[in-house]
Amino acid sequence: MKSFLQEYPNSTGARFIHLLKAELHARPEWEPHRQSYCGRILSLCIGGYHNAKDKMPTFASSSSASSRFSTSLDRLFNFYNGRDYDTYLPLLPQTDSTTVHGVRHFRDTEHAIVNLGTSKACLPLMLAAASIDPKVGIVIELGPFAGFSSKCAAYGILAAMQNITNGQEEDSPARLFSFDTFDGDVNYYALTRKGAWIKDMYPDFSKQNSSFVQLWRDTVQHVYPQAKSVVGCINTTAVNDDVIQNLSGSSKLIPQLLIVDTVKTSKLLHEHLGGLTIHAGTVLFLMDFQRSKHLVQQIYGCFRPKYLLPVYISWNNEHVAFVVTRTLSVNEPDIFQCYLELAKVNFQTTAFHTHLMKTRMEQDLMFLSGLTTNAAIHERFREGLRDKTLQAMNKALDEQDEWTWRVLSGLGDRS
């Protein structure tokens, strides 16, 4: 990391690292406590441990004071469920909308925005978006679902822009572009199962009419009106350098944060990102990284050594953020050559390559525990978070096979 910061000190990635250190890792216990609470106390999860811990409600000391007890219970319930009006988001002016409640709920309602496990990544997404260069940076999101992750990024964009817009954000160009089909049976069932209120608010929403792009717009543009939804299938034709230039209206605006929640398999990494030039200093969020064993193999086999440095991980969840250390296209010939070389390895009899990948991955997880190579690992990282992640990723690297690498190397013939 030291060499990256020296080479790209003014990059989005460098600013993101500094914000992570300040907001998540200033003290060893902050981040393990925040992540441990994410399944239970959303105010701590989204607002940040040090921002929210002093605002945690306590019960009335006297059991006879029933009204005070009831009020304390209500506050405690709201704090736990992200209905907290008192915990403000970092980096932004303190207003009614810049609270945990503001980011967690749909517009000005009490309806929680439906998300599929993104709460833990919301604060890091916000910090990453706050790190873009406000003059030239834009955020590209692939697969935003109902807009919770988009909204987290939107708050970060507002933080980045506040020093140059003087409160006139509406005059600035769009900095957030979210690509998706915004429909489909799987999404329909997920939305109606977890957000019963959606059908009441959008009565035409049905299995036959499953587009939820208006839901996304109403969710995100309420906070950041310039946010753009791009409807359609995601591939190199729909997402490439020329398309981004046309959408942004300027060749000077470049993607500095990529949020990717569509890459469920290793092939899709090439199909969805293959049209983009990913510049050194960019932040790359892979929201499904730990879900696919082949993606873990792919990144640690051919991307991590040369192009990527991990700086954030949602322990025991899918999300991992990398800074890009060298400009690349994921469809570069040397990537496919790397796949081909690994296809020649007999992983059943040769442990050397697996050992190298595991060693690098274990060093990364140690580093991610505090963004330093010599940090004393907090016990909660070791016992409740880090070891389970280590076990899962080691298992993925143990299951490499020739067929996977040969299939991936063949993608280069079609790119």
Protein Blocks (a to p, Z undefined) as FASTA:
>chain_A
ZZmmmmmmmbmklmmmmmmmmmmmmpmklmmmmmmmmmmmmmlmmnopklmmmmpccddf
blklmmlmmmmmmmmmmmmnopafkbccehiacdfklcfklmmpghjbfbdcddehilmm
mmmmmmmmmmpcfklpccddehjlnommmmmmmmmmmmmmmmmnnopamlpccfbdcdde
kiajklmmmmmmmmmmlmmmmmmbcfklmcfklmmmmmmmmmmmmbccdeddddfklncf
klmmmmnopakbccfbdcdfkbmbfklmmmmmmmpccdehiacddfklmmpmklmmmmmm
mmmmmmpccfbdcehiabdcdddfbdcdfkbfklmmmmmmmmmpcfklmmklmmmmmmmm
mmmmmmmmnopakbccdfklmmmmmmmmmmmmmmmmmmgcfklmmmmmmmmmmZZ
